[in-house]
Amino acid sequence: MTGGAGGQSTSGGVAGAGASESYYQDGGTNPATAFGSGPGAVSVTASATGGAGGEGDKGANGGAGGVAALVGAVSGSTTGSLTLNQSATGGAGGAAYGGGKGGAGGSADSELEYTDSSASVLSASLNATGGAGGATDTGAPGAGGAASVILTTTSTSATSVTGSATANGGAGGVSTMTAAYGAGGAASAAVVVSAAASGASGNAVAAATSGYGSGPETANALASVTHAASGSAQATSESQGALGTVITTATAPVGGPATAVTEANINSPLEAVALTEGEVYAAAELTPGGPNFGVGGFGAESDGSDTSLSYDATAELTFLTTTTGNVYLNLISGTPSGDAFQSLVFTYSIDGSTPVVETFATVAAADAFFSGNPINLGDLTAGTQTLDLSYAFTAMGDAPGYEVTFDTSRAPVPEPSTWAMMMLGFAGLGYASWRRGRKPSLLQGRLQPDRRAGR
């Protein structure tokens, strides 16, 4: 289903907003569901698109894009393979000319909580895409629409259960006169897969990408698998814009529970993570205009089983230096928990240089390296720099874990306020509430580096 476009406006005022399209499982406007059944393979798809905002001319503002929301809009029944697809797309904001403001892109929300007890294979894929902000000539460009996906899928019969959640924020509008962008839309994706049949595999993949914009931009993703005998949880977050790009990834193998959490922001404070068994995270923020180019951290905790498992995480920060000079990777802290790990491998490189690989077999060696260690990445010329970091943690037994925090800046040591807040944040300000409710609270608490200007 697709909402209608908004009407045009001239000589002041605001153009019409695009029509919104939504369906809620417990009742709502514009109902549109999809259901399929049969003994063989069944595939069910539902989609909704918000209408585009109307165009503004001669000083009139562009209309807002329509909202698209689908909650529990697909279902099916079969003893064979069951595939569920649900997609929501926000409407584009209307353009504005003659000094008017571009319309905001419509938000998109796709949610599904599904339990099945008959399919032999269960696959669910949810998508949400925020509408693009409206362009302008001399006015303010419109902001991109936010995108949110939440998927919970459970099977007691399937030998394979797969869940995929993808959220893409809408791009900010652009000014044709100044090339300035509106804010990109935030993106949030969460998927929880439960594969309860004996010997079943479970795989969860969550990906969130903010819309391109002027900042701040935020993206966070969570993927979790429970009750499965095999599989993995994978999460990816990316924020992109005129101020740079930051990408984080995390992968947790299924032994017991497996959870991967990522966050990637631009000029928006990171939220803290308190590790639980079988979890890995990667979080990074670009901080243009402050004392640092970026801050972040990695962490993982074994699932507590007697099986040796490896948890992987990466971060890529692309940022701009305006002058030539040394750039440092400051390793702020290393924080162990539980039993001793088997190995920890940390890799870093700048601008495609040969990666430096550091390997640790003991907590003491890791602590000595990660606690207050400034690494000079070199005397870099002004321009775009890309810092690549990776973290690989291998452990077994009574839930050993290890967390690392870092920043990158001109200074060879972290500023005291940054150090203190990062130590506080990544030490574990309550991240567990998503497990107690239907909608995951992706990350709780706040990590707020010093924002004083100048570097």
Summary of the structure (lengths in Angstrom):
residues: 455
radius of gyration: 23.1
end to end distance: 50.8
largest distance: 71.5
contacts: 2036
relative contact order: 0.09
helix: 5%
strand: 51%
